[in-house]
């Protein structure tokens, strides 16, 4: 397979990875939390949240759908929804969310690291753009920093995922919480996909941009056959 074909495939995969990561950052379905349901024919309050805001949903539990030990939900059921943005960068305000003090430091860390992931993706995209619009043999030089930027973006996405996972775990294990069940939703899955695609394809792009290795041990890099061109 020609080198240019490999680069085009890598660029397509990176575009998909960036789209997944951007979708994860701007949506609020990273995790869904549900309390225990004790009575039927009443409303219960489930919640889903992301990096920037929390949404609480009042769901009416019918008697025909009630099971012993059931939690509130599923979140897809109709109900009144109220969303509140986290006050990440407002000093001196510890909002009471989830009926207890929010683990604010986790949310700040996850949100900031996800922004770094997007910044690295933008820098990698600029390097790719320069490589694609450049002329001459040296235009592939920008593929090396592009690969590193995308690998860093994937690494930041992974750290953000782990911070969010620890945040959910700490909230569930808190003695003050009313939530008994949780699961990670589609925004979290988008972030996982973005991490895998950005990190692995960034490493692959870095390897592709390396000069061709000699086919025989007695050859030097200067003696090796030239890379296939356009």
C-alpha positions, 0 to 999 in steps of 0.5 A: 500500500502506498504511503499516501494511501495510508495517510489518507486512511489515517486522516479519515480515522482521525476525523472520526475520532475528533468528531467522537471526542467533540460530541462527548465534550459538548453533550451531557450523557456521560453517566446516568444515576438512579435512586431506589423506588419505594412507592408506585404511582409517584414520581422519582428523580433520575439524573444524567450529567456530563462535563458541564451540566447536570440534568434531573428528570422527574419520571412517573412510575406506574404500578404495572411497570413496577418491580421490587427493588427497581431503580428510577428509570430508564432515563428515556421515559418521558418526564419533566427535565431540568438542567443546571450548568456546573459552576466550574470556575466561579470561586467561593460557590460550592453548589449543593447538587445531588443533595450533597456537596458536589465533588467539584475538583473532579469536574474541573479536572475532567473538563479542563483535560478534555479541553486540552484534548480538543486543543491538541486535536486542533494543533494536529489538524493544522499540521495535517492541513499544512502537510496536505497543502504543502509542496515538495518532498519536505511536506510530509515532515509535518506529519510527525508533529501531527501524529504526536499532537493526536496521540497527546489528544487521545492520552488527555481523553483517557485521563478525562475518562478516568477522572470522570469514572472516579467522580461517579464512583465517589458520588455513588459510594458517598454516605450522603448520596441517594443514588444506588445505581448508575451506568455510563451512557453514550457520551462516555462511549463517544469519549472512549471511541475518541480516545482509541481512535486518536491515540492509536491513529496518532501513533500510526501516523507518526510511524508512517511519517518515519523514513523507510527502513533499509530492506537489508542489514548492510544498507544504510538509510541513504542507500535504501530505495526511495519512498513511493511518491504520489 
